[in-house]
Structure formats: structure tokens, C-alpha cells
Amino acid sequence: MTSRGGYGRQRLNADVNHFTSIGADYVLSRRTTLYASLGNKRDATTDARTSFGVGLAHAF
């Protein structure tokens, strides 16, 4: 299993936005991978937003 994480900061005019994410890949076979990720965006002027994704990737 491979895990990953990230952080980003965006400064736009007087606003500062923050982004964080975590995720993982699980190899099922040489060509097939199962993955999941979770992200959060915190804006300077609005409420925080959270998103997620899951999927299966296969190389042909």
C-alpha cells in the first residue's frame, strides 16, 4: 500500500486559502490498483469544504 498527503496555501489579493489532502493506493495486481483520497479546502471567506474519491484503475 502506498500512502500520500499534501498541503497547499494560496494567497490571492488579501485572502489566504488552505488545502489539505490524504490518500492511499492499494495494488491488487501488476496492472490494477484500488485508490481512495480525501481533501479539504478552507477558504478565507467561506466555510470549509471536504471532498472524497474512491476508484479502481486498470492499465490495458
C-alpha positions as CSV (number, residue, x, y, z in Angstrom):
1,M,0.0,0.0,0.0
2,T,1.2,3.5,-0.8
3,S,0.0,6.5,1.1
4,R,0.3,10.2,0.3
5,G,-0.5,13.5,1.8
6,G,-0.4,17.1,0.7
7,Y,-0.8,20.7,1.8
8,G,-1.2,23.9,-0.2
9,R,-1.5,27.6,0.6
10,Q,-2.9,30.1,-1.9
11,R,-2.6,33.8,-1.4
12,L,-4.9,35.8,-3.6
13,N,-5.1,39.6,-3.0
14,A,-5.8,39.8,0.7
15,D,-7.3,36.3,1.0
16,V,-5.4,33.2,2.1
17,N,-6.8,29.7,1.2
18,H,-5.5,26.4,2.6
19,F,-5.8,22.9,1.0
20,T,-5.0,19.6,2.6
21,S,-5.3,16.0,1.3
22,I,-4.6,12.4,2.2
23,G,-4.9,9.3,0.1
24,A,-3.8,5.7,-0.4
25,D,-3.3,3.3,-3.3
26,Y,-3.6,-0.5,-2.8
27,V,-2.1,-2.7,-5.6
28,L,-4.4,-5.6,-6.4
29,S,-2.3,-6.9,-9.3
30,R,0.5,-5.8,-11.6
31,R,-2.0,-3.7,-13.6
32,T,-4.9,-3.0,-11.2
33,T,-4.9,-0.5,-8.3
34,L,-7.6,0.4,-5.9
35,Y,-7.4,4.1,-4.6
36,A,-9.0,6.4,-2.1
37,S,-8.5,10.1,-1.4
38,L,-9.9,12.8,1.0
39,G,-9.4,16.5,0.6
40,N,-10.3,19.7,2.4
41,K,-10.3,23.3,1.3
42,R,-10.6,26.1,3.7
43,D,-11.3,29.5,2.1
44,A,-10.7,32.8,3.8
45,T,-14.3,34.0,3.2
46,T,-16.5,30.8,3.1
47,D,-17.0,27.6,5.1
48,A,-14.6,24.7,4.7
49,R,-15.3,22.1,2.0
50,T,-14.5,18.4,2.1
51,S,-14.4,16.0,-0.9
52,F,-13.5,12.4,-1.3
53,G,-12.9,9.9,-4.1
54,V,-12.6,6.2,-4.5
55,G,-11.9,4.1,-7.6
56,L,-10.3,1.3,-9.4
57,A,-7.6,1.9,-12.1
58,H,-6.6,-0.8,-14.6
59,A,-3.8,-0.4,-17.2
60,F,-4.6,-2.2,-20.6
